[in-house]
Amino acid sequence: MLNYVKTNFDNPIGGATGGIVLNNKRIDDEQAVIMRTQWMF
């Protein structure tokens, strides 16, 4: 199974001055690719 997830944060932790800043850009979303496998024998 392969899933793609994108999350947008309306109210990041820390309010207007907080949150995570990377390369002078405030991060208010995240993206993830999740893969799961299963073997049965």
mmCIF file of the N, C-alpha and C atoms, coordinates in Angstrom:
data_MODEL
# 
_entry.id   MODEL 
# 
loop_
_atom_site.group_PDB 
_atom_site.id 
_atom_site.type_symbol 
_atom_site.label_atom_id 
_atom_site.label_alt_id 
_atom_site.label_comp_id 
_atom_site.label_asym_id 
_atom_site.label_entity_id 
_atom_site.label_seq_id 
_atom_site.pdbx_PDB_ins_code 
_atom_site.Cartn_x 
_atom_site.Cartn_y 
_atom_site.Cartn_z 
_atom_site.occupancy 
_atom_site.B_iso_or_equiv 
_atom_site.pdbx_formal_charge 
_atom_site.auth_seq_id 
_atom_site.auth_comp_id 
_atom_site.auth_asym_id 
_atom_site.auth_atom_id 
_atom_site.pdbx_PDB_model_num 
ATOM 1   N N  . MET A 1 1  ? 0.853  -1.160  0.000  1.00 0.00 ? 1  MET A N  1 
ATOM 2   C CA . MET A 1 1  ? 0.000  0.000   0.000  1.00 0.00 ? 1  MET A CA 1 
ATOM 3   C C  . MET A 1 1  ? 0.910  1.236   0.000  1.00 0.00 ? 1  MET A C  1 
ATOM 4   N N  . LEU A 1 2  ? 0.556  2.202   -0.792 1.00 0.00 ? 2  LEU A N  1 
ATOM 5   C CA . LEU A 1 2  ? 1.328  3.443   -0.890 1.00 0.00 ? 2  LEU A CA 1 
ATOM 6   C C  . LEU A 1 2  ? 0.356  4.609   -0.743 1.00 0.00 ? 2  LEU A C  1 
ATOM 7   N N  . ASN A 1 3  ? 0.644  5.496   0.203  1.00 0.00 ? 3  ASN A N  1 
ATOM 8   C CA . ASN A 1 3  ? -0.207 6.654   0.462  1.00 0.00 ? 3  ASN A CA 1 
ATOM 9   C C  . ASN A 1 3  ? 0.597  7.938   0.364  1.00 0.00 ? 3  ASN A C  1 
ATOM 10  N N  . TYR A 1 4  ? -0.064 8.991   -0.080 1.00 0.00 ? 4  TYR A N  1 
ATOM 11  C CA . TYR A 1 4  ? 0.506  10.342  -0.096 1.00 0.00 ? 4  TYR A CA 1 
ATOM 12  C C  . TYR A 1 4  ? -0.372 11.209  0.794  1.00 0.00 ? 4  TYR A C  1 
ATOM 13  N N  . VAL A 1 5  ? 0.254  11.947  1.719  1.00 0.00 ? 5  VAL A N  1 
ATOM 14  C CA . VAL A 1 5  ? -0.474 12.775  2.664  1.00 0.00 ? 5  VAL A CA 1 
ATOM 15  C C  . VAL A 1 5  ? 0.073  14.191  2.620  1.00 0.00 ? 5  VAL A C  1 
ATOM 16  N N  . LYS A 1 6  ? -0.814 15.178  2.533  1.00 0.00 ? 6  LYS A N  1 
ATOM 17  C CA . LYS A 1 6  ? -0.415 16.583  2.618  1.00 0.00 ? 6  LYS A CA 1 
ATOM 18  C C  . LYS A 1 6  ? -1.270 17.239  3.686  1.00 0.00 ? 6  LYS A C  1 
ATOM 19  N N  . THR A 1 7  ? -0.613 17.908  4.636  1.00 0.00 ? 7  THR A N  1 
ATOM 20  C CA . THR A 1 7  ? -1.291 18.540  5.755  1.00 0.00 ? 7  THR A CA 1 
ATOM 21  C C  . THR A 1 7  ? -0.989 20.031  5.756  1.00 0.00 ? 7  THR A C  1 
ATOM 22  N N  . ASN A 1 8  ? -2.026 20.839  5.904  1.00 0.00 ? 8  ASN A N  1 
ATOM 23  C CA . ASN A 1 8  ? -1.876 22.289  6.046  1.00 0.00 ? 8  ASN A CA 1 
ATOM 24  C C  . ASN A 1 8  ? -2.244 22.669  7.473  1.00 0.00 ? 8  ASN A C  1 
ATOM 25  N N  . PHE A 1 9  ? -1.383 23.480  8.121  1.00 0.00 ? 9  PHE A N  1 
ATOM 26  C CA . PHE A 1 9  ? -1.627 23.915  9.481  1.00 0.00 ? 9  PHE A CA 1 
ATOM 27  C C  . PHE A 1 9  ? -2.227 25.309  9.457  1.00 0.00 ? 9  PHE A C  1 
ATOM 28  N N  . ASP A 1 10 ? -3.441 25.461  9.991  1.00 0.00 ? 10 ASP A N  1 
ATOM 29  C CA . ASP A 1 10 ? -4.064 26.776  10.088 1.00 0.00 ? 10 ASP A CA 1 
ATOM 30  C C  . ASP A 1 10 ? -3.448 27.594  11.212 1.00 0.00 ? 10 ASP A C  1 
ATOM 31  N N  . ASN A 1 11 ? -3.145 26.936  12.332 1.00 0.00 ? 11 ASN A N  1 
ATOM 32  C CA . ASN A 1 11 ? -2.583 27.607  13.502 1.00 0.00 ? 11 ASN A CA 1 
ATOM 33  C C  . ASN A 1 11 ? -1.327 26.860  13.949 1.00 0.00 ? 11 ASN A C  1 
ATOM 34  N N  . PRO A 1 12 ? -0.154 27.184  13.373 1.00 0.00 ? 12 PRO A N  1 
ATOM 35  C CA . PRO A 1 12 ? 1.071  26.507  13.776 1.00 0.00 ? 12 PRO A CA 1 
ATOM 36  C C  . PRO A 1 12 ? 1.393  26.764  15.241 1.00 0.00 ? 12 PRO A C  1 
ATOM 37  N N  . ILE A 1 13 ? 2.080  25.849  15.877 1.00 0.00 ? 13 ILE A N  1 
ATOM 38  C CA . ILE A 1 13 ? 2.478  25.996  17.274 1.00 0.00 ? 13 ILE A CA 1 
ATOM 39  C C  . ILE A 1 13 ? 3.357  27.236  17.407 1.00 0.00 ? 13 ILE A C  1 
ATOM 40  N N  . GLY A 1 14 ? 3.073  28.052  18.372 1.00 0.00 ? 14 GLY A N  1 
ATOM 41  C CA . GLY A 1 14 ? 3.847  29.266  18.591 1.00 0.00 ? 14 GLY A CA 1 
ATOM 42  C C  . GLY A 1 14 ? 3.148  30.520  18.090 1.00 0.00 ? 14 GLY A C  1 
ATOM 43  N N  . GLY A 1 15 ? 1.999  30.370  17.451 1.00 0.00 ? 15 GLY A N  1 
ATOM 44  C CA . GLY A 1 15 ? 1.241  31.534  16.986 1.00 0.00 ? 15 GLY A CA 1 
ATOM 45  C C  . GLY A 1 15 ? 1.885  32.234  15.804 1.00 0.00 ? 15 GLY A C  1 
ATOM 46  N N  . ALA A 1 16 ? 1.662  33.538  15.709 1.00 0.00 ? 16 ALA A N  1 
ATOM 47  C CA . ALA A 1 16 ? 2.118  34.313  14.550 1.00 0.00 ? 16 ALA A CA 1 
ATOM 48  C C  . ALA A 1 16 ? 3.637  34.425  14.472 1.00 0.00 ? 16 ALA A C  1 
ATOM 49  N N  . THR A 1 17 ? 4.322  34.363  15.621 1.00 0.00 ? 17 THR A N  1 
ATOM 50  C CA . THR A 1 17 ? 5.780  34.518  15.610 1.00 0.00 ? 17 THR A CA 1 
ATOM 51  C C  . THR A 1 17 ? 6.506  33.195  15.782 1.00 0.00 ? 17 THR A C  1 
ATOM 52  N N  . GLY A 1 18 ? 5.782  32.106  16.021 1.00 0.00 ? 18 GLY A N  1 
ATOM 53  C CA . GLY A 1 18 ? 6.416  30.816  16.279 1.00 0.00 ? 18 GLY A CA 1 
ATOM 54  C C  . GLY A 1 18 ? 6.399  29.915  15.065 1.00 0.00 ? 18 GLY A C  1 
ATOM 55  N N  . GLY A 1 19 ? 6.464  28.651  15.318 1.00 0.00 ? 19 GLY A N  1 
ATOM 56  C CA . GLY A 1 19 ? 6.473  27.668  14.245 1.00 0.00 ? 19 GLY A CA 1 
ATOM 57  C C  . GLY A 1 19 ? 7.885  27.372  13.778 1.00 0.00 ? 19 GLY A C  1 
ATOM 58  N N  . ILE A 1 20 ? 7.985  26.691  12.677 1.00 0.00 ? 20 ILE A N  1 
ATOM 59  C CA . ILE A 1 20 ? 9.275  26.291  12.116 1.00 0.00 ? 20 ILE A CA 1 
ATOM 60  C C  . ILE A 1 20 ? 9.606  27.207  10.945 1.00 0.00 ? 20 ILE A C  1 
ATOM 61  N N  . VAL A 1 21 ? 10.837 27.729  10.929 1.00 0.00 ? 21 VAL A N  1 
ATOM 62  C CA . VAL A 1 21 ? 11.302 28.599  9.846  1.00 0.00 ? 21 VAL A CA 1 
ATOM 63  C C  . VAL A 1 21 ? 12.480 27.912  9.185  1.00 0.00 ? 21 VAL A C  1 
ATOM 64  N N  . LEU A 1 22 ? 12.425 27.758  7.863  1.00 0.00 ? 22 LEU A N  1 
ATOM 65  C CA . LEU A 1 22 ? 13.473 27.118  7.092  1.00 0.00 ? 22 LEU A CA 1 
ATOM 66  C C  . LEU A 1 22 ? 13.773 27.994  5.882  1.00 0.00 ? 22 LEU A C  1 
ATOM 67  N N  . ASN A 1 23 ? 15.036 28.410  5.743  1.00 0.00 ? 23 ASN A N  1 
ATOM 68  C CA . ASN A 1 23 ? 15.445 29.306  4.646  1.00 0.00 ? 23 ASN A CA 1 
ATOM 69  C C  . ASN A 1 23 ? 14.592 30.574  4.604  1.00 0.00 ? 23 ASN A C  1 
ATOM 70  N N  . ASN A 1 24 ? 14.356 31.157  5.784  1.00 0.00 ? 24 ASN A N  1 
ATOM 71  C CA . ASN A 1 24 ? 13.570 32.384  5.931  1.00 0.00 ? 24 ASN A CA 1 
ATOM 72  C C  . ASN A 1 24 ? 12.134 32.240  5.448  1.00 0.00 ? 24 ASN A C  1 
ATOM 73  N N  . LYS A 1 25 ? 11.619 31.020  5.404  1.00 0.00 ? 25 LYS A N  1 
ATOM 74  C CA . LYS A 1 25 ? 10.219 30.773  5.031  1.00 0.00 ? 25 LYS A CA 1 
ATOM 75  C C  . LYS A 1 25 ? 9.565  29.977  6.142  1.00 0.00 ? 25 LYS A C  1 
ATOM 76  N N  . ARG A 1 26 ? 8.422  30.439  6.577  1.00 0.00 ? 26 ARG A N  1 
ATOM 77  C CA . ARG A 1 26 ? 7.692  29.755  7.637  1.00 0.00 ? 26 ARG A CA 1 
ATOM 78  C C  . ARG A 1 26 ? 7.018  28.515  7.070  1.00 0.00 ? 26 ARG A C  1 
ATOM 79  N N  . ILE A 1 27 ? 7.205  27.390  7.733  1.00 0.00 ? 27 ILE A N  1 
ATOM 80  C CA . ILE A 1 27 ? 6.628  26.125  7.288  1.00 0.00 ? 27 ILE A CA 1 
ATOM 81  C C  . ILE A 1 27 ? 5.241  25.983  7.902  1.00 0.00 ? 27 ILE A C  1 
ATOM 82  N N  . ASP A 1 28 ? 4.207  25.916  7.060  1.00 0.00 ? 28 ASP A N  1 
ATOM 83  C CA . ASP A 1 28 ? 2.849  25.744  7.557  1.00 0.00 ? 28 ASP A CA 1 
ATOM 84  C C  . ASP A 1 28 ? 2.147  24.556  6.897  1.00 0.00 ? 28 ASP A C  1 
ATOM 85  N N  . ASP A 1 29 ? 2.956  23.654  6.313  1.00 0.00 ? 29 ASP A N  1 
ATOM 86  C CA . ASP A 1 29 ? 2.391  22.427  5.768  1.00 0.00 ? 29 ASP A CA 1 
ATOM 87  C C  . ASP A 1 29 ? 3.457  21.337  5.793  1.00 0.00 ? 29 ASP A C  1 
ATOM 88  N N  . GLU A 1 30 ? 3.024  20.110  5.595  1.00 0.00 ? 30 GLU A N  1 
ATOM 89  C CA . GLU A 1 30 ? 3.961  19.001  5.498  1.00 0.00 ? 30 GLU A CA 1 
ATOM 90  C C  . GLU A 1 30 ? 3.426  17.992  4.490  1.00 0.00 ? 30 GLU A C  1 
ATOM 91  N N  . GLN A 1 31 ? 4.348  17.250  3.888  1.00 0.00 ? 31 GLN A N  1 
ATOM 92  C CA . GLN A 1 31 ? 3.988  16.236  2.906  1.00 0.00 ? 31 GLN A CA 1 
ATOM 93  C C  . GLN A 1 31 ? 4.718  14.946  3.266  1.00 0.00 ? 31 GLN A C  1 
ATOM 94  N N  . ALA A 1 32 ? 4.055  13.816  3.039  1.00 0.00 ? 32 ALA A N  1 
ATOM 95  C CA . ALA A 1 32 ? 4.675  12.535  3.373  1.00 0.00 ? 32 ALA A CA 1 
ATOM 96  C C  . ALA A 1 32 ? 4.209  11.472  2.380  1.00 0.00 ? 32 ALA A C  1 
ATOM 97  N N  . VAL A 1 33 ? 5.119  10.563  2.067  1.00 0.00 ? 33 VAL A N  1 
ATOM 98  C CA . VAL A 1 33 ? 4.789  9.371   1.294  1.00 0.00 ? 33 VAL A CA 1 
ATOM 99  C C  . VAL A 1 33 ? 4.994  8.187   2.234  1.00 0.00 ? 33 VAL A C  1 
ATOM 100 N N  . ILE A 1 34 ? 3.956  7.386   2.417  1.00 0.00 ? 34 ILE A N  1 
ATOM 101 C CA . ILE A 1 34 ? 3.983  6.282   3.372  1.00 0.00 ? 34 ILE A CA 1 
ATOM 102 C C  . ILE A 1 34 ? 3.777  4.982   2.610  1.00 0.00 ? 34 ILE A C  1 
ATOM 103 N N  . MET A 1 35 ? 4.675  4.027   2.842  1.00 0.00 ? 35 MET A N  1 
ATOM 104 C CA . MET A 1 35 ? 4.571  2.730   2.154  1.00 0.00 ? 35 MET A CA 1 
ATOM 105 C C  . MET A 1 35 ? 4.516  1.621   3.192  1.00 0.00 ? 35 MET A C  1 
ATOM 106 N N  . ARG A 1 36 ? 3.635  0.662   2.966  1.00 0.00 ? 36 ARG A N  1 
ATOM 107 C CA . ARG A 1 36 ? 3.487  -0.470  3.875  1.00 0.00 ? 36 ARG A CA 1 
ATOM 108 C C  . ARG A 1 36 ? 3.405  -1.752  3.060  1.00 0.00 ? 36 ARG A C  1 
ATOM 109 N N  . THR A 1 37 ? 4.119  -2.746  3.489  1.00 0.00 ? 37 THR A N  1 
ATOM 110 C CA . THR A 1 37 ? 4.065  -4.061  2.840  1.00 0.00 ? 37 THR A CA 1 
ATOM 111 C C  . THR A 1 37 ? 3.721  -5.122  3.875  1.00 0.00 ? 37 THR A C  1 
ATOM 112 N N  . GLN A 1 38 ? 3.253  -6.251  3.368  1.00 0.00 ? 38 GLN A N  1 
ATOM 113 C CA . GLN A 1 38 ? 2.923  -7.359  4.260  1.00 0.00 ? 38 GLN A CA 1 
ATOM 114 C C  . GLN A 1 38 ? 3.184  -8.668  3.555  1.00 0.00 ? 38 GLN A C  1 
ATOM 115 N N  . TRP A 1 39 ? 3.858  -9.570  4.229  1.00 0.00 ? 39 TRP A N  1 
ATOM 116 C CA . TRP A 1 39 ? 4.090  -10.918 3.716  1.00 0.00 ? 39 TRP A CA 1 
ATOM 117 C C  . TRP A 1 39 ? 3.386  -11.912 4.605  1.00 0.00 ? 39 TRP A C  1 
ATOM 118 N N  . MET A 1 40 ? 2.727  -12.861 3.996  1.00 0.00 ? 40 MET A N  1 
ATOM 119 C CA . MET A 1 40 ? 2.026  -13.899 4.752  1.00 0.00 ? 40 MET A CA 1 
ATOM 120 C C  . MET A 1 40 ? 2.511  -15.248 4.239  1.00 0.00 ? 40 MET A C  1 
ATOM 121 N N  . PHE A 1 41 ? 3.016  -16.058 5.150  1.00 0.00 ? 41 PHE A N  1 
ATOM 122 C CA . PHE A 1 41 ? 3.472  -17.385 4.739  1.00 0.00 ? 41 PHE A CA 1 
ATOM 123 C C  . PHE A 1 41 ? 3.166  -18.410 5.796  1.00 0.00 ? 41 PHE A C  1 
# 
